[in-house]
Amino acid sequence: MTQAIHQVDAPTVAGWLAGAERGDVVTVVDVRTPAEFESAHIRGSYNVPLRLLDEHADQLRDRLGHRVVLVCQSGIRADQARKRLAAVGMEGLHVLDGGVPAYAAAGGNVVYGRSRWSIERQVRLVAGLLVLVGTLTSLVVPWMLAVAVFVGAGLTFAGLTDNCMMGRLLARLPYNRGEEPSAETVLGRLPKRKAA
């Protein structure tokens, strides 16, 4: 499975970051929403929401160094970011296996802020509620069973394509967006590639 080749575990990333203090080049890019990033993030990481990364992959390729660790809550969005950046010719990309929770569990330095639910958890809640409500109300209104079927089809599509439309919709809610900076601000915060 090719995805496993790009995954890296939390102790390895912690070691790389310790090496970065001695001058090694490693950049941690967190692709979650600004609100999720505010909730908890790896110290020293840069927040580049997946939406902005999709739109500015070429600029990121030109800006970032040779070893980049992509981070999200579980690794799914980080792997989407890896694929997008690889498509524009970027190398040295790694996905933190298990995301920020795995890094924290491994004793990594995590900065905590205002607590929020991750997008993945919100998707599970909303999908579960839609299936439950659709199924229960179908006892009275039979066509409501279509809600459960629709959600099941959406989750199947998300699993097959690794693209969750419900997650993308939830990420647009004000609760999840937080203070969304402009692309120029996000790109300006990133370290500049060092000349070889």
Backbone as ProteinMPNN parsed JSONL, in Angstrom:
{"seq_chain_A": "MTQAIHQVDAPTVAGWLAGAERGDVVTVVDVRTPAEFESAHIRGSYNVPLRLLDEHADQLRDRLGHRVVLVCQSGIRADQARKRLAAVGMEGLHVLDGGVPAYAAAGGNVVYGRSRWSIERQVRLVAGLLVLVGTLTSLVVPWMLAVAVFVGAGLTFAGLTDNCMMGRLLARLPYNRGEEPSAETVLGRLPKRKAA", "coords_chain_A": {"N_chain_A": [[0.851, -1.185, 0.0], [0.761, 2.1, -0.979], [0.344, 4.411, 0.565], [1.281, 3.893, 3.15], [4.029, 4.107, 2.9], [4.55, 6.8, 2.998], [3.749, 7.548, 5.49], [4.588, 8.511, 8.803], [5.629, 7.854, 12.111], [4.722, 9.201, 15.38], [6.887, 9.323, 17.372], [9.101, 9.424, 15.642], [8.709, 11.854, 14.268], [8.901, 13.592, 16.461], [11.59, 13.233, 17.051], [12.718, 14.257, 14.695], [11.947, 16.928, 14.968], [13.351, 17.632, 17.249], [15.89, 17.45, 16.179], [15.688, 19.552, 14.429], [16.016, 21.705, 16.058], [18.705, 21.686, 16.254], [19.485, 22.51, 13.814], [18.69, 20.94, 11.63], [16.525, 20.636, 8.784], [13.137, 20.791, 8.934], [9.706, 21.031, 8.41], [6.591, 21.43, 9.847], [3.368, 21.129, 8.765], [0.139, 21.918, 9.406], [-2.929, 20.928, 8.324], [-5.52, 21.308, 9.11], [-8.619, 23.054, 9.973], [-8.529, 26.561, 10.919], [-9.802, 26.838, 13.424], [-9.671, 24.245, 14.527], [-6.901, 24.021, 14.664], [-6.341, 26.033, 16.507], [-7.417, 24.84, 18.743], [-5.726, 22.641, 19.395], [-2.349, 22.076, 18.671], [0.77, 21.064, 17.18], [3.672, 22.265, 18.66], [5.32, 24.887, 17.038], [4.377, 24.276, 14.546], [2.861, 25.056, 11.341], [-0.131, 26.526, 10.294], [-1.914, 25.661, 7.547], [-4.71, 25.643, 6.092], [-6.523, 22.992, 4.482], [-8.11, 23.775, 2.29], [-6.879, 26.19, 1.444], [-4.377, 25.166, 0.861], [-4.956, 23.505, -1.309], [-5.579, 25.464, -3.233], [-3.203, 26.885, -3.467], [-0.99, 25.273, -3.992], [1.261, 25.273, -5.724], [2.674, 27.576, -4.906], [3.293, 26.835, -2.296], [4.984, 24.656, -2.765], [7.172, 25.991, -3.837], [7.984, 27.382, -1.651], [8.409, 25.796, 0.674], [10.732, 23.697, 2.511], [12.882, 20.772, 2.178], [12.037, 18.588, 3.803], [8.947, 17.858, 4.839], [6.354, 17.582, 7.129], [3.107, 16.614, 7.146], [0.105, 17.297, 8.824], [-2.942, 16.416, 10.458], [-6.057, 15.76, 12.08], [-6.447, 12.965, 12.067], [-4.994, 11.924, 9.956], [-6.113, 11.623, 7.47], [-6.911, 13.995, 6.009], [-4.379, 15.107, 5.879], [-3.071, 13.283, 4.233], [-4.481, 13.727, 1.877], [-3.56, 16.29, 1.352], [-0.853, 15.693, 0.952], [-0.97, 14.208, -1.422], [-1.882, 16.195, -3.173], [0.214, 18.091, -3.091], [2.314, 16.501, -3.971], [1.478, 16.132, -6.561], [2.18, 18.514, -7.751], [4.83, 18.299, -7.921], [6.305, 18.268, -5.523], [8.602, 16.972, -3.16], [9.768, 14.829, -0.455], [7.707, 14.593, 1.387], [5.76, 13.815, 4.222], [3.318, 12.083, 6.172], [1.898, 12.476, 9.285], [1.21, 9.769, 11.144], [-1.775, 9.067, 12.677], [-2.12, 11.649, 13.48], [-2.42, 14.784, 15.323], [-3.418, 13.875, 17.88], [-2.006, 11.42, 18.217], [0.611, 12.331, 18.316], [0.548, 13.871, 20.654], [-0.039, 11.818, 22.49], [2.317, 10.433, 22.368], [3.943, 11.958, 23.849], [4.743, 14.304, 22.704], [5.339, 17.845, 22.129], [2.643, 19.73, 22.503], [0.491, 22.424, 21.875], [-2.207, 23.732, 23.594], [-5.438, 25.146, 23.194], [-8.561, 26.809, 23.022], [-11.065, 24.417, 23.396], [-12.379, 22.327, 20.859], [-14.495, 20.265, 18.826], [-13.187, 17.849, 16.561], [-13.32, 17.843, 12.937], [-13.739, 15.286, 11.904], [-14.986, 13.995, 14.083], [-17.314, 15.515, 14.272], [-18.511, 14.863, 11.818], [-19.099, 12.153, 12.244], [-20.998, 12.429, 14.312], [-23.087, 14.003, 13.083], [-23.754, 12.391, 10.842], [-24.544, 10.033, 12.15], [-26.748, 10.996, 13.635], [-28.471, 11.8, 11.532], [-28.984, 9.334, 10.277], [-30.199, 7.944, 12.413], [-32.471, 9.605, 12.998], [-33.725, 9.594, 10.47], [-34.289, 6.859, 10.169], [-35.93, 6.276, 12.436], [-38.091, 8.09, 12.08], [-39.063, 7.075, 9.751], [-40.775, 5.089, 10.44], [-43.184, 6.284, 10.756], [-43.373, 8.052, 8.628], [-42.781, 6.748, 5.764], [-41.047, 7.445, 3.528], [-38.925, 8.78, 4.69], [-36.911, 7.043, 5.229], [-35.225, 7.247, 3.157], [-33.431, 9.253, 3.84], [-31.594, 8.004, 5.563], [-30.544, 6.16, 3.755], [-29.394, 7.884, 1.876], [-27.385, 9.133, 3.462], [-25.858, 6.885, 4.097], [-24.975, 6.198, 1.511], [-23.454, 8.476, 0.966], [-21.412, 8.258, 2.915], [-20.254, 5.882, 2.06], [-19.274, 6.691, -0.448], [-17.433, 8.602, 0.471], [-15.643, 6.942, 1.811], [-14.654, 5.373, -0.302], [-13.506, 7.258, -2.054], [-11.955, 8.858, -0.459], [-12.774, 11.407, 0.143], [-14.654, 13.525, 1.798], [-17.657, 14.944, 1.604], [-19.494, 15.887, 3.496], [-17.799, 16.526, 5.6], [-16.364, 18.608, 4.391], [-18.427, 20.482, 4.107], [-19.136, 20.913, 6.805], [-16.764, 22.035, 7.699], [-16.947, 24.587, 6.751], [-18.636, 25.945, 8.418], [-19.156, 28.664, 10.74], [-18.321, 28.047, 13.376], [-16.272, 26.22, 12.966], [-14.478, 27.541, 11.361], [-13.086, 29.662, 12.568], [-10.68, 32.302, 13.024], [-10.008, 32.96, 9.968], [-7.209, 33.398, 8.148], [-5.859, 35.338, 5.388], [-4.636, 34.034, 2.236], [-2.169, 35.166, 1.615], [-1.235, 35.957, 4.126], [-0.992, 33.468, 5.421], [0.896, 32.149, 3.753], [2.993, 33.953, 4.065], [3.817, 33.485, 6.673], [5.122, 31.081, 6.592], [8.274, 29.329, 6.644], [11.066, 30.306, 4.589], [12.359, 28.587, 1.764], [15.567, 27.229, 2.015], [18.516, 28.012, 0.282], [20.199, 25.64, -1.758]], "CA_chain_A": [[0.0, 0.0, 0.0], [1.668, 3.233, -1.123], [0.145, 5.413, 1.6], [2.102, 3.555, 4.304], [5.39, 4.555, 2.64], [4.643, 8.216, 3.316], [3.386, 7.78, 6.876], [5.669, 8.532, 9.776], [5.028, 7.806, 13.444], [4.917, 10.371, 16.235], [8.24, 9.421, 17.927], [10.035, 9.836, 14.584], [8.524, 13.299, 14.066], [9.477, 14.267, 17.633], [13.04, 13.203, 16.845], [13.055, 15.221, 13.641], [11.797, 18.285, 15.498], [14.495, 17.838, 18.141], [17.006, 17.707, 15.274], [15.49, 20.881, 13.832], [16.6, 22.658, 16.998], [20.155, 21.668, 16.005], [19.751, 23.004, 12.475], [18.088, 20.14, 10.569], [15.386, 21.32, 8.18], [11.857, 20.084, 8.943], [8.576, 21.941, 8.559], [5.334, 20.746, 10.143], [2.244, 21.883, 8.213], [-1.134, 21.422, 9.916], [-3.901, 21.257, 7.283], [-6.865, 21.412, 9.672], [-9.187, 24.395, 9.976], [-7.936, 27.405, 11.957], [-10.42, 26.565, 14.72], [-9.069, 23.007, 15.038], [-5.508, 24.348, 14.973], [-6.374, 26.787, 17.758], [-7.758, 23.912, 19.814], [-4.502, 21.909, 19.761], [-1.431, 21.916, 17.549], [2.168, 20.764, 17.5], [4.439, 23.505, 18.821], [6.176, 25.206, 15.911], [3.755, 23.922, 13.263], [2.237, 26.133, 10.586], [-1.486, 26.177, 9.873], [-2.274, 25.926, 6.154], [-5.929, 24.854, 5.899], [-6.54, 22.188, 3.263], [-8.688, 24.564, 1.204], [-5.835, 27.09, 0.946], [-3.324, 24.343, 0.279], [-5.426, 23.111, -2.641], [-5.533, 26.61, -4.131], [-1.867, 27.486, -3.556], [0.007, 24.195, -3.918], [2.487, 25.683, -6.418], [3.388, 28.518, -4.046], [3.824, 26.074, -1.166], [6.118, 23.89, -3.281], [8.3, 26.896, -4.003], [8.335, 28.003, -0.365], [8.777, 24.856, 1.734], [11.995, 22.981, 2.412], [12.912, 19.411, 1.641], [11.333, 17.616, 4.649], [7.694, 18.445, 5.309], [5.431, 16.659, 7.791], [1.73, 17.094, 7.049], [-0.604, 16.884, 10.032], [-4.349, 16.764, 10.677], [-6.55, 15.074, 13.272], [-6.288, 11.514, 11.98], [-4.103, 11.58, 8.852], [-6.854, 11.569, 6.204], [-6.736, 15.259, 5.283], [-2.947, 15.285, 5.624], [-2.721, 12.488, 3.057], [-5.021, 14.456, 0.722], [-2.611, 17.378, 1.096], [0.361, 15.083, 0.396], [-1.24, 13.882, -2.827], [-1.985, 17.44, -3.931], [1.552, 18.674, -3.208], [3.107, 15.599, -4.822], [1.033, 16.343, -7.935], [2.87, 19.678, -8.302], [6.257, 18.007, -7.944], [6.979, 18.404, -4.237], [9.133, 15.731, -2.602], [10.071, 14.893, 0.966], [6.449, 14.768, 2.117], [5.419, 12.753, 5.168], [2.047, 12.259, 6.879], [1.97, 12.003, 10.663], [0.248, 8.697, 11.391], [-2.558, 9.293, 13.893], [-2.309, 13.078, 13.648], [-2.054, 15.487, 16.548], [-3.616, 13.046, 19.079], [-0.915, 10.446, 18.347], [1.799, 13.078, 18.717], [0.365, 14.196, 22.074], [0.061, 10.563, 23.248], [3.731, 10.03, 22.375], [4.678, 12.907, 24.686], [5.179, 15.451, 21.909], [5.003, 19.166, 22.634], [1.404, 20.189, 21.886], [-0.063, 23.651, 22.444], [-3.656, 23.599, 23.704], [-6.218, 26.376, 23.29], [-9.994, 26.585, 23.214], [-11.424, 23.063, 22.963], [-13.41, 22.152, 19.83], [-14.544, 18.924, 18.246], [-12.576, 17.73, 15.242], [-14.262, 17.671, 11.825], [-14.078, 13.858, 11.82], [-15.965, 13.689, 15.134], [-18.564, 16.163, 13.888], [-19.101, 14.063, 10.734], [-19.698, 10.955, 12.848], [-22.203, 12.837, 15.04], [-24.152, 14.419, 12.161], [-24.174, 11.216, 10.065], [-25.283, 9.159, 13.055], [-28.053, 11.597, 13.931], [-29.315, 11.738, 10.33], [-29.431, 7.948, 10.094], [-31.128, 7.64, 13.499], [-33.727, 10.332, 12.79], [-34.341, 9.084, 9.248], [-34.818, 5.509, 10.405], [-37.052, 6.32, 13.382], [-39.258, 8.764, 11.502], [-39.607, 6.266, 8.64], [-41.848, 4.265, 10.982], [-44.407, 7.065, 10.569], [-43.315, 8.62, 7.272], [-41.895, 5.778, 5.122], [-40.031, 7.98, 2.626], [-37.8, 9.3, 5.472], [-35.83, 6.06, 5.182], [-34.312, 7.727, 2.114], [-32.379, 10.04, 4.494], [-30.581, 7.049, 6.008], [-29.905, 5.603, 2.554], [-28.567, 8.954, 1.323], [-26.202, 9.28, 4.318], [-25.042, 5.685, 3.879], [-24.325, 6.33, 0.199], [-22.423, 9.508, 1.109], [-20.286, 7.707, 3.671], [-19.602, 4.91, 1.179], [-18.518, 7.499, -1.403], [-16.303, 9.19, 1.198], [-14.674, 5.878, 2.055], [-14.037, 4.938, -1.557], [-12.748, 8.324, -2.707], [-11.195, 9.599, 0.545], [-13.219, 12.777, -0.015], [-15.899, 13.601, 2.564], [-18.375, 16.186, 1.335], [-20.071, 16.373, 4.744], [-16.698, 17.174, 6.311], [-16.087, 19.894, 3.734], [-19.514, 21.399, 4.46], [-19.007, 21.268, 8.224], [-15.583, 22.897, 7.854], [-17.31, 25.955, 6.362], [-19.441, 26.574, 9.467], [-18.374, 29.636, 11.518], [-17.729, 27.358, 14.536], [-15.06, 25.518, 12.544], [-13.559, 28.368, 10.581], [-12.229, 30.499, 13.401], [-10.111, 33.467, 12.335], [-9.358, 32.438, 8.763], [-6.349, 34.411, 7.549], [-5.755, 35.33, 3.929], [-3.572, 33.186, 1.697], [-0.911, 35.907, 1.716], [-0.801, 35.881, 5.522], [-0.57, 32.085, 5.68], [2.146, 31.909, 3.036], [4.029, 34.812, 4.648], [4.278, 32.91, 7.947], [5.931, 29.89, 6.358], [9.709, 29.589, 6.453], [11.491, 30.314, 3.198], [13.253, 27.499, 1.376], [16.98, 27.598, 2.047], [19.225, 27.71, -0.964], [21.011, 24.427, -1.649]], "C_chain_A": [[0.89, 1.24, 0.0], [1.525, 4.262, -0.018], [1.075, 5.158, 2.786], [3.539, 4.033, 4.132], [5.572, 5.997, 3.099], [4.308, 8.511, 4.774], [4.611, 7.705, 7.769], [5.032, 8.571, 11.163], [5.447, 9.0, 14.292], [6.321, 10.432, 16.851], [9.285, 9.858, 16.884], [9.938, 11.334, 14.344], [9.115, 14.077, 15.238], [11.0, 14.304, 17.523], [13.486, 14.197, 15.782], [12.982, 16.647, 14.172], [12.911, 18.605, 16.491], [15.741, 18.136, 17.307], [16.915, 19.081, 14.646], [16.051, 21.964, 14.747], [18.11, 22.738, 16.825], [20.486, 22.086, 14.573], [19.226, 22.141, 11.339], [16.849, 20.869, 10.045], [14.171, 20.394, 8.201], [10.767, 21.122, 9.189], [7.328, 21.115, 8.786], [4.199, 21.654, 9.689], [0.961, 21.19, 8.65], [-2.223, 21.88, 8.956], [-5.345, 21.34, 7.797], [-7.365, 22.852, 9.59], [-8.489, 25.229, 11.052], [-8.517, 27.143, 13.344], [-9.846, 25.287, 15.339], [-7.623, 23.255, 15.453], [-5.422, 25.091, 16.298], [-6.619, 25.862, 18.948], [-6.534, 23.147, 20.313], [-3.64, 21.78, 18.521], [-0.019, 21.634, 18.049], [2.932, 22.081, 17.565], [5.375, 23.694, 17.628], [5.583, 24.857, 14.556], [3.102, 25.151, 12.64], [0.869, 25.662, 10.118], [-1.728, 26.641, 8.44], [-3.51, 25.083, 5.882], [-5.96, 24.187, 4.527], [-7.087, 22.968, 2.069], [-7.648, 25.503, 0.594], [-4.701, 26.311, 0.289], [-3.707, 23.907, -1.125], [-5.243, 24.237, -3.645], [-4.121, 27.121, -4.395], [-0.747, 26.448, -3.477], [1.322, 24.587, -4.587], [3.33, 26.624, -5.554], [4.002, 27.806, -2.842], [5.049, 25.271, -1.596], [7.356, 24.771, -3.367], [8.813, 27.441, -2.676], [8.922, 27.023, 0.646], [10.081, 24.127, 1.441], [11.833, 21.542, 1.993], [12.251, 18.358, 2.523], [10.123, 18.298, 5.259], [6.841, 17.342, 5.922], [4.06, 17.305, 7.757], [0.912, 16.471, 8.173], [-2.064, 17.284, 9.944], [-4.78, 16.033, 11.948], [-6.258, 13.577, 13.231], [-5.301, 11.068, 10.911], [-4.785, 11.589, 7.498], [-6.65, 12.846, 5.396], [-5.264, 15.52, 4.976], [-2.518, 14.471, 4.408], [-3.3, 13.117, 1.787], [-4.075, 15.595, 0.347], [-1.33, 16.837, 0.469], [0.172, 14.783, -1.083], [-1.274, 15.136, -3.684], [-0.603, 18.066, -4.14], [2.464, 17.805, -4.072], [2.745, 15.802, -6.287], [1.69, 17.561, -8.577], [4.389, 19.532, -8.192], [7.001, 18.146, -6.632], [7.4, 17.043, -3.718], [9.394, 15.912, -1.116], [8.854, 15.094, 1.839], [6.165, 13.556, 2.996], [4.097, 13.103, 5.839], [2.194, 11.668, 8.27], [0.857, 11.003, 10.913], [-0.458, 8.95, 12.718], [-2.739, 10.755, 14.234], [-1.865, 13.632, 14.986], [-2.308, 14.632, 17.796], [-2.495, 12.02, 19.289], [0.359, 11.134, 18.817], [1.723, 13.435, 20.203], [0.532, 12.949, 22.937], [1.501, 10.083, 23.358], [4.586, 10.99, 23.2], [5.213, 14.104, 23.931], [4.671, 16.759, 22.482], [3.812, 19.723, 21.855], [0.905, 21.418, 22.637], [-1.584, 23.517, 22.431], [-4.299, 24.971, 23.861], [-7.661, 26.033, 23.591], [-10.384, 25.229, 22.616], [-12.565, 23.084, 21.956], [-13.374, 20.712, 19.361], [-13.87, 18.939, 16.886], [-13.666, 17.56, 14.179], [-14.691, 16.209, 11.735], [-15.131, 13.475, 12.86], [-17.32, 14.302, 14.807], [-19.273, 15.387, 12.781], [-19.782, 12.829, 11.321], [-20.992, 11.296, 13.576], [-23.345, 13.157, 14.075], [-24.658, 13.218, 11.358], [-25.003, 10.275, 10.935], [-26.669, 9.691, 13.374], [-28.989, 11.53, 12.727], [-29.839, 10.327, 10.092], [-30.468, 7.579, 11.159], [-32.48, 8.308, 13.283], [-34.461, 9.814, 11.555], [-34.981, 7.723, 9.452], [-36.035, 5.538, 11.326], [-38.289, 6.993, 12.783], [-39.841, 7.992, 10.326], [-40.695, 5.311, 9.125], [-43.203, 4.951, 10.798], [-44.499, 7.597, 9.135], [-42.313, 7.764, 6.478], [-40.798, 6.355, 4.238], [-38.829, 8.561, 3.361], [-36.638, 8.301, 5.547], [-34.797, 6.458, 4.123], [-33.179, 8.571, 2.707], [-31.243, 9.123, 4.931], [-29.83, 6.455, 4.826], [-28.953, 6.636, 1.948], [-27.278, 9.128, 2.13], [-25.281, 8.075, 4.15], [-24.301, 5.738, 2.555], [-23.21, 7.37, 0.26], [-21.202, 9.016, 1.848], [-19.527, 6.666, 2.851], [-18.734, 5.635, 0.158], [-17.274, 8.091, -0.744], [-15.219, 8.144, 1.458], [-13.94, 5.452, 0.801], [-13.127, 5.995, -2.168], [-11.839, 9.096, -1.766], [-11.502, 11.094, 0.446], [-14.593, 12.9, 0.646], [-16.574, 14.957, 2.364], [-19.007, 16.755, 2.605], [-19.006, 17.091, 5.569], [-16.354, 18.533, 5.722], [-17.17, 20.926, 4.068], [-19.408, 21.853, 5.912], [-17.827, 22.207, 8.455], [-15.891, 24.349, 7.517], [-18.157, 26.674, 7.412], [-18.574, 27.547, 10.276], [-17.679, 29.009, 12.728], [-16.383, 26.733, 14.174], [-14.049, 26.407, 11.84], [-12.622, 29.174, 11.447], [-11.798, 31.734, 12.63], [-9.36, 32.954, 11.117], [-8.536, 33.54, 8.118], [-6.339, 34.294, 6.026], [-4.617, 34.405, 3.494], [-2.223, 33.876, 1.829], [-0.353, 35.84, 3.138], [-0.264, 34.493, 5.843], [0.771, 31.812, 5.021], [3.293, 32.734, 3.612], [4.593, 34.272, 5.947], [5.23, 31.727, 7.745], [7.405, 30.244, 6.217], [10.055, 29.55, 4.979], [12.463, 29.163, 2.951], [14.691, 28.015, 1.398], [17.646, 27.186, 0.761], [20.138, 26.507, -0.751], [22.476, 24.736, -1.785]], "O_chain_A": [[1.702, 1.405, 0.91], [2.502, 4.933, 0.314], [1.604, 6.105, 3.368], [4.205, 4.336, 5.122], [6.657, 6.367, 3.546], [4.56, 9.619, 5.247], [5.541, 6.937, 7.522], [4.018, 9.239, 11.368], [6.396, 9.713, 13.967], [6.913, 11.511, 16.859], [10.233, 10.573, 17.209], [10.957, 12.014, 14.228], [9.759, 15.106, 15.036], [11.623, 15.308, 17.868], [14.492, 14.888, 15.939], [13.841, 17.475, 13.87], [13.364, 19.748, 16.559], [16.555, 18.979, 17.685], [17.934, 19.71, 14.36], [16.504, 23.009, 14.28], [18.729, 23.733, 17.201], [21.646, 22.021, 14.164], [19.302, 22.555, 10.183], [16.208, 21.625, 10.775], [14.175, 19.341, 7.563], [10.893, 21.978, 10.064], [7.032, 20.204, 8.014], [4.069, 22.787, 10.151], [0.72, 20.03, 8.315], [-2.43, 23.081, 8.783], [-6.282, 21.433, 7.004], [-6.63, 23.754, 9.188], [-7.919, 24.675, 11.991], [-7.794, 27.22, 14.338], [-9.566, 25.25, 16.537], [-7.176, 22.752, 16.483], [-4.542, 24.818, 17.115], [-6.084, 26.084, 20.034], [-6.33, 23.021, 21.52], [-4.128, 21.422, 17.449], [0.328, 21.931, 19.192], [2.856, 22.905, 16.653], [6.122, 22.788, 17.256], [6.205, 25.11, 13.524], [2.828, 26.144, 13.315], [0.72, 24.55, 9.612], [-1.747, 27.837, 8.151], [-3.386, 23.925, 5.482], [-5.484, 24.747, 3.539], [-6.579, 22.832, 0.956], [-7.543, 25.605, -0.628], [-4.135, 26.745, -0.715], [-2.877, 23.937, -2.033], [-4.807, 24.007, -4.773], [-3.868, 27.726, -5.436], [0.328, 26.731, -2.947], [2.392, 24.266, -4.07], [4.551, 26.484, -5.481], [5.108, 28.14, -2.419], [6.04, 25.214, -0.868], [8.456, 24.347, -3.013], [9.948, 27.908, -2.59], [9.834, 27.378, 1.394], [10.479, 23.963, 0.288], [10.776, 21.139, 1.509], [11.922, 17.289, 2.01], [10.252, 19.199, 6.089], [6.631, 16.295, 5.309], [3.869, 18.407, 8.273], [1.012, 15.274, 8.441], [-2.396, 18.349, 9.425], [-3.945, 15.724, 12.798], [-5.867, 12.989, 14.239], [-4.817, 9.937, 10.958], [-4.107, 11.565, 6.471], [-6.259, 12.788, 4.23], [-4.937, 16.09, 3.934], [-1.682, 14.927, 3.629], [-2.675, 13.048, 0.729], [-3.82, 15.835, -0.833], [-0.78, 17.452, -0.444], [1.047, 15.07, -1.9], [-0.752, 15.141, -4.799], [-0.286, 18.52, -5.239], [3.293, 18.324, -4.82], [3.6, 15.663, -7.163], [1.759, 17.65, -9.803], [5.135, 20.499, -8.346], [8.232, 18.142, -6.63], [6.651, 16.072, -3.821], [9.258, 17.012, -0.581], [8.945, 15.694, 2.91], [6.313, 12.413, 2.563], [3.791, 14.277, 6.049], [2.568, 10.506, 8.423], [-0.319, 11.366, 10.893], [0.187, 9.038, 13.762], [-3.446, 11.078, 15.189], [-1.048, 13.035, 15.688], [-1.481, 14.655, 18.708], [-2.083, 11.781, 20.425], [1.104, 10.58, 19.626], [2.713, 13.316, 20.925], [1.165, 13.003, 23.991], [1.865, 9.409, 24.321], [5.809, 10.855, 23.245], [6.046, 14.844, 24.451], [3.693, 16.783, 23.229], [3.947, 20.135, 20.703], [0.896, 21.451, 23.868], [-2.181, 23.226, 21.394], [-3.781, 25.841, 24.561], [-7.949, 25.086, 24.322], [-10.064, 24.938, 21.463], [-13.578, 23.754, 22.154], [-12.358, 20.027, 19.482], [-13.967, 19.918, 16.146], [-14.793, 17.178, 14.491], [-15.867, 15.918, 11.515], [-16.059, 12.723, 12.561], [-18.357, 13.68, 15.038], [-20.497, 15.264, 12.798], [-20.906, 12.497, 10.943], [-21.972, 10.558, 13.482], [-24.45, 12.638, 14.231], [-25.868, 13.045, 11.21], [-26.044, 9.778, 10.503], [-27.646, 8.942, 13.385], [-30.174, 11.235, 12.882], [-31.006, 10.146, 9.745], [-31.493, 6.973, 10.847], [-33.519, 7.654, 13.372], [-35.676, 9.619, 11.588], [-36.082, 7.465, 8.967], [-37.05, 4.905, 11.039], [-39.407, 6.512, 12.964], [-40.987, 8.223, 9.941], [-41.457, 4.78, 8.316], [-44.236, 4.29, 10.698], [-45.566, 7.588, 8.521], [-41.113, 8.035, 6.521], [-39.701, 5.796, 4.201], [-37.803, 8.819, 2.732], [-35.516, 8.674, 5.889], [-33.637, 6.051, 4.193], [-32.084, 8.608, 2.146], [-30.072, 9.422, 4.7], [-28.615, 6.268, 4.889], [-27.837, 6.3, 1.553], [-26.199, 9.257, 1.552], [-24.062, 8.229, 4.07], [-23.131, 5.365, 2.481], [-22.144, 7.176, -0.325], [-20.074, 9.318, 1.458], [-18.302, 6.578, 2.935], [-17.591, 5.243, -0.079], [-16.191, 8.082, -1.33], [-14.027, 8.429, 1.339], [-12.736, 5.198, 0.838], [-12.088, 5.664, -2.739], [-11.031, 9.907, -2.219], [-10.624, 11.936, 0.636], [-15.587, 12.424, 0.098], [-16.122, 15.977, 2.885], [-19.054, 17.973, 2.777], [-19.272, 18.135, 6.165], [-16.087, 19.489, 6.45], [-16.869, 22.099, 4.285], [-19.57, 23.036, 6.213], [-17.891, 23.08, 9.319], [-15.172, 25.25, 7.951], [-18.374, 27.882, 7.309], [-17.388, 27.289, 10.48], [-16.563, 29.402, 13.069], [-15.461, 26.722, 14.989], [-12.876, 26.048, 11.739], [-11.458, 29.353, 11.086], [-12.475, 32.16, 11.694], [-8.2, 32.557, 11.224], [-9.091, 34.508, 7.598], [-6.757, 33.283, 5.461], [-3.75, 34.046, 4.292], [-1.226, 33.218, 2.128], [0.853, 35.687, 3.332], [0.791, 34.357, 6.462], [1.685, 31.298, 5.665], [4.434, 32.273, 3.647], [5.737, 34.569, 6.292], [6.04, 31.414, 8.618], [7.749, 31.322, 5.732], [9.412, 28.842, 4.204], [13.275, 28.816, 3.809], [14.992, 29.087, 0.873], [17.362, 26.118, 0.219], [20.768, 26.369, 0.298], [23.307, 23.83, -1.718]]}, "name": "protein", "num_of_chains": 1, "seq": "MTQAIHQVDAPTVAGWLAGAERGDVVTVVDVRTPAEFESAHIRGSYNVPLRLLDEHADQLRDRLGHRVVLVCQSGIRADQARKRLAAVGMEGLHVLDGGVPAYAAAGGNVVYGRSRWSIERQVRLVAGLLVLVGTLTSLVVPWMLAVAVFVGAGLTFAGLTDNCMMGRLLARLPYNRGEEPSAETVLGRLPKRKAA"}
